């Protein structure tokens, strides 16, 4: 009693965490007293959260001053974020990615997919076709080829293009496998 702790958990396995207001105040004090240490803590939190809570990991990377890392987490997690139940819309998270990262073709592709899932298909397809590089070159990385192919599965209506995208995604599935079980499962769900 009297501590700034919140109890949470189920099935008799009580867990505790600092009360949100108290924790927020502590973070602000650390940021004021030692900004470099604060950034390092945010980046460490991003690293620890990447696998289980990628949306929070993206925020922590941004708070740690590393938008490149936040973008990498997004690109590696986007199918999982769009296929899963997130407490926040991936489209809203995308708005926090700063330039020049927000203008990258892969981020614009992912943004188009999030917009499509929000029910704005025409806007999504327009964004997808407006990317600087319409189709990745065959020598592109597995990540680029896989991202583009999976996005086409979300956004294309032409049967032949869908079949071709499915083939490219399957050819580059080793990239998804390298991201861990949850991301690989989300990719498999998308590919059928």
Rosetta blueprint (number, residue, H / E / L):
1 X L
2 X L
3 X L
4 X L
5 X E
6 X E
7 X E
8 X E
9 X L
10 X L
11 X L
12 X L
13 X L
14 X L
15 X E
16 X E
17 X E
18 X E
19 X L
20 X H
21 X H
22 X H
23 X H
24 X H
25 X H
26 X H
27 X H
28 X H
29 X H
30 X H
31 X H
32 X H
33 X H
34 X L
35 X H
36 X H
37 X H
38 X H
39 X H
40 X H
41 X H
42 X H
43 X H
44 X H
45 X H
46 X H
47 X H
48 X H
49 X H
50 X L
51 X L
52 X L
53 X L
54 X H
55 X H
56 X H
57 X H
58 X H
59 X H
60 X H
61 X H
62 X H
63 X H
64 X L
65 X L
66 X L
67 X H
68 X H
69 X H
70 X H
71 X H
72 X H
73 X H
74 X H
75 X H
76 X H
77 X H
78 X H
79 X H
80 X H
81 X H
82 X H
83 X H
84 X L
85 X L
86 X L
87 X L
88 X L
89 X L
90 X H
91 X H
92 X H
93 X H
94 X H
95 X L
96 X L
97 X L
98 X L
99 X L
100 X L
101 X H
102 X H
103 X H
104 X L
105 X H
106 X H
107 X H
108 X H
109 X H
110 X H
111 X H
112 X H
113 X H
114 X H
115 X H
116 X H
117 X H
118 X L
119 X L
120 X L
121 X H
122 X H
123 X H
124 X H
125 X H
126 X H
127 X H
128 X H
129 X H
130 X L
131 X L
132 X L
133 X L
134 X L
135 X L
136 X L
137 X L
138 X L
139 X L
140 X L
141 X L
142 X H
143 X H
144 X H
145 X H
146 X H
147 X H
148 X H
149 X H
150 X H
151 X H
152 X H
153 X H
154 X H
155 X H
156 X L
157 X L
158 X L
159 X H
160 X H
161 X H
162 X H
163 X H
164 X H
165 X H
166 X H
167 X H
168 X H
169 X H
170 X H
171 X H
172 X L
173 X H
174 X H
175 X H
176 X H
177 X H
178 X L
179 X L
180 X L
181 X H
182 X H
183 X H
184 X H
185 X H
186 X H
187 X H
188 X H
189 X H
190 X H
191 X H
192 X L
